[in-house]
Amino acid sequence: MSDHDVAPESTLPYPPIHEDKRFVVLSDWDGTITTHDSNDCLTDTLGYGFEKRREGNFEILADRVTFRDGFREMLKSVSDNGHTLEECKEYLKTHMRLDPGFKEFYKFCKDNDIPFIIVSSGMAPLIRAVLSGLIGEKEASEIEIIANDAQIFDDGKWDIFYRHPTSGFGHDKSQAILPYRRLPNPPTIFFFGDGVSDISAARHADVLFVKQKPNGENDLSTYCTRENIKHLLFQDFSQAIPIVAPLVKGEKTVEDVVG
C-alpha cells in the first residue's frame, strides 16, 4: 500500500527527533490512547453511520480503496451533514474517554526520560482539544503530536488536510519512525496502535503493541497476523509497563519480549 523507499513529501513540519534517547514511544491516538476512535464516533453518529463506515474499512483492508480516500469520505460525511469543526470538537470533548492505564504509562515514560509522541491519522486540532480536556492543558502541551491538520472553508464546511497527500495513507506513520532507524545509534522504538491507520508503521517498530477491542474491530491485529508481523496484544496501557520496564532496565532484550 505504500512505497517506503521514496519518502512522501510532507505538507506539515515534523518536531525534531530525539537523537540522544535510548527508547522512544510512539502511539496512535484514536482507539489506542482513547477508549473509542473519535473519527469513528463522529462518522457513526454525525456522519453516514456505522454500517457504511465498516464497509469502507473492509475495502481498505482488502486494498481496494486507499486509507487516504476512504478516511476522507468518512469525515466528509460529517461535514456534509452540516456539523462544523467546532461542533465536532465539543462533541468529542463530551464523549471521549481515556484508556484507563494511560496516565500510569505516561508517568512511567516521563520518570524514565522516554519521549512519548502521538502519531495520528486524525486532525491535530481535535486531538489537542480532547487531550487537554482529558489530562489537562499543561500535561497535554508537553506531548508532541504528529498528525494531519484541518482546512476550514468560508461556508463553515471543513476537510482533512493531509500531511502526505501523495501517499495512499494520507499520513504515512512510518515516516515518524524511519528517521530514528537511520541514526548511528538508533533507540528502541515502541509503537502502540489498533487499526488500519497504523498499518504503515507496523513493520518499523522494534516492539509493536496492538490493542484488543471488545467490539471485534481488531483491524491491525488482522493485518499483522496475515502479514506475519510480530506483535503483542494489550487491553490497556497498564499491561505495557511489565513488558517495557524490563527492557528499559536492561533485564530483557527485544527478542525476549517479542519472541
N, C-alpha and C positions, 0 to 999 in steps of 0.2 A: 504493500500500500504506500510505501514511501521509499525514496532513494536516499540512503544516508551517506552516500559517497559525495553528494553535492548538497551542501547546506542551503536550505531555502533562505532567501533574503528576508530579514526581519523588518517590519514596518515600525516596530517599537523597540526602545532600548532595553538592554539587559543590565541587571546590577553587576558590579564587579564580582568575579569568582573568588572563593575563599581559598587562596593558594597555600596557606600555611596550616590548614586543618587536617587532622588525621581521619576525621569522619565528617560526613555531610549527610543530612536527611533532607530528602525532597518528597513532598507529598501532594497528591491530588487533594482537591478541596471538597467537591460535591459528592456526598455519599461516603466519603472517607473520613474527613475531619468532622463533617456534619453527619447526622444520622440518616438524612434523606438528601437526594440530589435536588438542589434548588431549581435547576433548569427543568428537570422532570416535573417538579412540583408546579412550576409556572405553566408548563405545557399542558399538564393533566387537568389543571383547574381553571386556567385563564386562556389557554390556547386550544388546539384542536383535539385534545383528550388523550387518555391513556392508550386506547387500542391503536390509534394511528401512530402514536409515538413508538410503541413496541414493534409495530410493523417496520417502522423506519430503522430501529436498532438492529433487527434481524437482517435487513437489507445491507446495512453497514458491515455486520459480521460476515455476511456472505460475499463481501467485496463487490456488490452490485451498485452501491452508492458510496461516495466518499463521506467520511465523517464531516468534513467541512460543509458539504452541500446539505446533508441530512440534518445537521445541527442547526444550520441557518434557517431551514424550513420550519423546524420546531419553534425557534424563537420568533420567527416572522409571524407565526400563527397567533402569538400573544400580542404582538404589536398591531397586527391587522384587526384583532378584536377590540382595539381601542384602548388598551392598557398602556399608560405611559411608563417610562423607566422609573420615575419616582414612585409611582404606584406599585410597581413590582418590588422596588426596594423596601417599601413599608410592609408589603405583604410578606416578604421573606423574613424581615426582622421579627415579625409576629410568629411565623410558623417554623422557622429553622431551629434545630436543637443540636447541641454539641455532642460528639462522641463522648461517652461517659469517662473514658480513660485519657482523653486528650490532654487535659490540663496537667495531669500527673506526668505524662510522657514529655510534654513540652518543658516542664520544670526539670526533668531529668536531662534533657538536651542542654538547657541553659546552665545547669550545675556542672556539666561535663564539657562546656565550651564547644558544643556541637551546633553548627548553624542549622536552623530549620527554615526551609524555603517552601512556600506553596507554589506549585506548578499546576496551573488550571487551564482548561479549555473554556472556562466561563469568562465573564467580564469583570475586570478589576473593580469598577465602581460598586457593583453589587457585592462582591466578595468582601471588600474593605468595610462596607456598611454593616454587613451581617456579622463579620468577625469582631468589629468594635463593640457591637451590641452583646456578643456572647462572652468575650473575655476582657472587655474594657479597652478604651482607646489607647492607653499607654502601652499595654502589652501588645495590642494589635499593630501599633505603629512600628514595633521592633521586628515584626515578621515580614520578610521580603515576599512579594507576590509577583510571580511571572505568569501573566495571563493575557487574554485578549482585552480589547477596550470596547467602548460603545460609541456609536455615532448617532446623534440626535438630530432630527430634521426639523425644519421650521414649522411643520404641521403637527409636531408632537410625536410623530412616529419615530421609531428607532431601529437600528440594525446592529448586529455584532460587527466589530472592526477587527479583522483577524490579524494576528501577529505574523503569520506566514500564509498570506493569501494564495501563493503558488503551490503550497503543499496540500495534499489531499486531507491532511489532518486539520488545516486551518491554523492550529498551533501544534507544531511538531515538538512534543515534550522531550524527545531525545536531545534536542539542541540545548537544553538546560543541563544535561548530564555530560555530553561529549567533551566540552571544554575541560572538565575535570579529568577525563580519560587521557587527555593529551599532556597533562602536567608531568614533569620529570618524576615526581613522587606523588602519584595520584592518591587521593583519600579513598577510604572505603565508602561506597555510596549505598545508602538505604533508600528504597523508593516504596511508597505506600500508594496503592490505587485500588480501584474497584470496577471500572467499566471500560467501554470501548474507547473513550478518550485517552486511556492510558496505554493503549497498545503500542504507540510509537516509542514509549520509554521502557517497555517491559524487558527488552533484551539487554539493556545497557546498565542496569543496576547490579551491584555485587550481591545484594540481598533484596529480593523482591517480596514485599508483603501484599497479599491480595485479600481484600475484605470480604468476608462471607455475609451474604444478605439473606435475611429471613424470608423475603418475598420471592426468592428464587432468581432474581436478576443478576446472576453471577457471570456477567459477560466476559470480564477479564480472566477469570479462572477458566472459563470455557476455552478462551483463546489460548492461554498458556498451556493447558493440557493438550490441546490439539497440536500446538507447535513445539511441544516438548521443552518448554521454558520452565526451569526450576523456580518454584515459588512457595511461600509459606502462607497458609491461611490464618487469618485472625478475625476475631469478632469485635474487639475494641482495642484501643491503643495500650491499655494496661497490660495486655498479653504480649506486647512487643518488648517491654522492658526486660523480662527474663531472658530474652533472646539477644537483645542488643547489648545489655550490660556486660556479659562475659567477653564479648568481642572488644568492647571499649577497655576493659581491664586487662586484656591480653590473655585471658584464660582459655579462650577458644579462637579458632580461625573461621574464616568464611566457609571453608569446606566442611568444617564440623557442623555448622548450623544449617547449611542448605543441602548437604548430602552429595 
